[in-house]
Amino acid sequence: DKAGYRHFMAKEIAEQPVVFDAALSHYLGADGLPQLPLDFSGFDRIVLVACGTASYACHIAKYWFEQIARIPAEIDVASEFRYRAPVLSPRSLAIFVSQSGETADTLAALRHVRGQVAQVAAVVNVPTSSIAREADIALPIFAGVEVGVASTKAFTCQLSVLAAMALQAALQRGAQSADEIAALAADLRLVPGLINASLTGLEAIAPIARQLAQARDVLFLGRGAMYPLALEAALKLKEISYIHAEAYASGELKHGPIALIDADVPVVVMAPRDALFDKTVSNMQEVMARHGKVLLISDAEGIAEAGAGVWHSLAMPSVAPVWAPILYAIPAQLLAYHTAIAKGTDVDQPRNLAKSVTVE
Ligand code: M6R
């Protein structure tokens, strides 16, 4: 049931303030502190494994585990992980993230680590799935059924669980004080309201997407944890609009991809005002100096400071920088959605793709 929406994807994007909040309520206690049934104090590292969009959630979480909890975190896509002879620590926590819980590569990777790590956790949307059942502990993401092949609400709900895990790891390992963790958790609790505000505040996206639909190639740039979000944004766009899209860490641009830039290549710059903002802006200016068409996604202050001469800008609500990858998933999803609409592609059932990939 699309509940009056034109597509499941639109419905699932719109559900995010509610489902994200539900997931947070489950993992953050009334005292504002994380309350997961996990003890991070004995782990020496974290290994995160998944495919596709779920792997980008893991990639963002790697930044969180390292920044917030100061624990080494390693990521890989499941199809590479188990064949590269990973060196596993018997004191590590392995986390497998999967919406369906049935992805063949992720399940095989989970089976590969069993017995070689201290604990296996599954972050899943389907609690009865194989990945949930075979893990030592399953942490549901509470996104509700996701029908659209392009994953949206599952991604943000995966991030909610992974964020709560990073906070709990920081608390249990003494990386930050309880007050600091409570402050970060309070900022996280603001995110559902900010998602809601951005869903209503982003009407400007449809006309921009109609122009984007003319492009043959689109680049996405981000720094820090916005880099994996840029990867996710590019995946969303290519999956449903069939436009060739790639993402780079902004600083990598000058090491090759800048050769692609000309007046026909839109470059989407995902730049919340964080500690790396000035660096991202200087990368953006390198693009503009080569006549690249920049779509700057930032907050009002960031756009006032750096938006002169850009092709388009989209103003986001201000958000604690550490949680910006969650909020900025919304314009990434809407941009892909409206571009696909403009191109007339099958948004919910893109060609060649299945919701759950149960073959290797
Ligand atoms: O069910 P899973 O989360 O394990 O699926 C992983 C990927 O197949 C999935 O995220 C895929 O990349 C989506 N179509 C992305 O929108």
Residues whose N, C-alpha, C, O or C-beta is under 5 A from the ligand:
A	BS01	M6R	C51 G52 T53 A54 V97 S98 Q99 S100 G101 T103 V149 A150 S151 K355 V357
